[in-house]
Amino acid sequence: MKLSKIKASLGALGVAFALGSGSASAAVQFFFPITGFQDDDLEYHIDTNDNDVLDVGDRLRGILEIPETFGVFGGGPASILPHELTGIFDITVTGKVATSTPGLFNFSFGPTASFATEFGLPANAMVALYLDSSPDLTIVPPNCTTTAACEGLATDGMLWAVAGFGDADDQWIALNAADNIAVVQASGASTVFGTVNFALSVLLNNTGVVILPQELDCFPFGPFACAGDGKTQVVGSGNILGGRGLINGYQIRSDFDFQLQVPEPGTLALVGIALLGLGGALRKRAVI
């Protein structure tokens, strides 16, 4: 290996260390090996055929707020304050299959092409998260009066991460979910109208930490089809809830948790020490 290549590796490692100790990661606490994120969401239906029913080709668009993180295997919760972690999502219905219960369906969702263009995101983006040093959005209860105002408050920080479809195993599904949006909107916040499961790739990472792949619960015992190696980076689930009382243009509430897997603390440091030692040895050899 040439000394110039070693220097390049050390430079790249230095960037990794800088990211690991940067302000973004300092504002959001991660727990080894898996960090959980709890969020609250508001959504509205973009109805392509104006029938007030969720059909293939329709979209669900919404905002989210993440107040805290926690260790899935212990640790936390850790508040995001004094920072704010918020986001926006836009997904399109790609499949709708009736269940044995009248009025309930299994849905599949995919990326909305215009969403990536609108916000300057990578292709196939479905969720964008923003880290803001000046908290200004409250979702429970909402402190914004229109969808435009809510989206403005949810996206006014630094782009922290983007997730979407980038792997054969990525999937977004809603099971035993109601398709009548009017019924959902008229119901209370504790009424459940379906369960959601999603597995996504990290398409852009400004978190300051490495995001590792996670094992999925694959069909027939789990919810995911697992068309590839059965792994992806963002895994989450939650409930679709009633939207009664919302007066800001949103029709649906939802409550999701998702998780990210990160390396063991010190792993990069050990690699760095090894590379630094190798680099020093090669420099001595070059002098001789």
Disulfide bonds with the S-S distance in Angstrom:
Cys144-Cys150 1.98
Cys218-Cys226 1.99
